[in-house]
Amino acid sequence: MPTPLTRGGLTRRDALKRVLLGAAGLALSDRLAVLAGQQQEARARSVIQIWMWGGPSHLDTFDPKPDAGYDYCGPLDKAIPTNVDGIRVNAELPLLAQQADKYTIIRSMTHGINAHETASYIVQTGRKPGRLVYPCVGAVVSLFKGYDQGYAGAVPPYIVLTRPQGRFSEAGFLGQKCKPFATGGDPSRTPFAVEGIVAPGISDERQHSRRELLHSLDTLGESMPTNPHLEALDRCEDKAYAMMLGEAKRLFDLSEETEEIRERYGPNTFGQSCLMARRLVEHGVPYVTINYQGWDTHKQHFQTMRQKLPEMDRGVATLLQDLAERDLLQSTIVWWSGEFGRTPKVQWEPPWNGGRGHYGKCFSAVLAGGGFKGGRVVGASDEKGAEVTERPVYPRDLIASMYVMLGIDPEGPLPNPRGLDVRVLPSDEAGEESGGLLTEIM
């Protein structure tokens, strides 16, 4: 019998080898950098995670059910064809409909949890909560694709636009080294006031003057020029000022982009965050999360969707197109998901008055780029979007598939400062639910 993380009798490690060897039977030397059991050749270099904070409705986005009736669709009861025959999305996503050849919709995501904190943890770590706090995908990628690869970028390898969720410790037991750098600020404003890098109203000349004043008062440093602790502080200061006055400051300066491209993304926080994410992966940053708030729509759901869906449609569609035009999409995974979906049946009764609740039994996710095939649909839900009817996909299936594309062995050891004997993802024997790697799109 296949184990939980197998498909057709293949283990994850076997599937990893086969995926990287390629369906066309390419020679081993052309596809693998090293022998089995060691880190494999990566197709993807970076990830842009679009975190739909609060949980988006699958019926109102990528799994429309126009025949389910008003109690399920409300006024958003139309589906439109995409540029891929047979795939339809909600009518509120016309721009994404024209980019469907670039992404795969997973309509059978499931974990069954309706609490924000627990669901967020499961979707972003691939594990159920337990004694240890495991790192999220961003922290793992920043370790393997950042620090372990000698990353020397001007900014940290794991960036969050613009504020962290606060649902759990993203770095987990990997510690401060893998904690995300949250920018704060608002990229739709000029300047984008990135915390610790851009100080509104303070010129570069004034920053230089402040540093000179600091040094003129530093008599302790002058009296102990070879003290290793003070030398370490000096190195930290040099890095900090390099971020404030050097390459990092330019990287976060969206005024370097043309007005045309900024307008394409949309003159709002989310649209400009998508543009900022493109700049970051173009610069070589391994992991960028856009924490996109506003999707926890218990009340006045449809009024909120009328505002949020066009904004999301414009930002994500432009991001996919822009990445493709710059030959970055094949090396960049774009992962769109929230912690769960929302109740298929609308809660018309007071106090919700047309809201949707939390729903972890069945929801949607989207994957694009990084070697994943586009123009596909994985799995299916029933006629009302309430139950998974085909090919259940659990969070660790999706995460393991991304790790494979990034050249990270899902079953390999996870180095950590505490010396714990743990794997990147739980083993097949750990009792975790799984539908297997997404081999149909890899």
ABEGO torsion letter per residue (X at the ends): XBBAABBGGBBAAAAAAAAAAEAAGBBAAAABABBBGBBBBBABABBBBBBBBGEBBAAABABBBAAAEAAAAEABABBBBBABBGBBBBAABAAAAAAAAABBBBAABBAGBABAAAAAAAAAAGBBBBABBBBBAAAAAAAAABAAAGBABABBABBBOABBAGABBAAEAAEAAABBBBAEEBAABOBBBBBGABBBGBBAAAAAAAAAAAAAABAAAAABAABAAAAAAAAAAAAAAAAAABAAAAAABAAABBAAAAAAAEBBAAAAAAAAAAAAAAAGBABBBBBBBGABBABGAAAAAAAAAAAAAAAAAAAAAAAAAAGAAAABBBBBBBABBBBABBBABOAAGGBBBBBAABBBBBBBEGGBBBGBBBEBBBAAGABBABGBBBAAAAAAAAAAAAGBBAABBBBBAAGBBBBABBBAAAGBBBAEBBAAAX
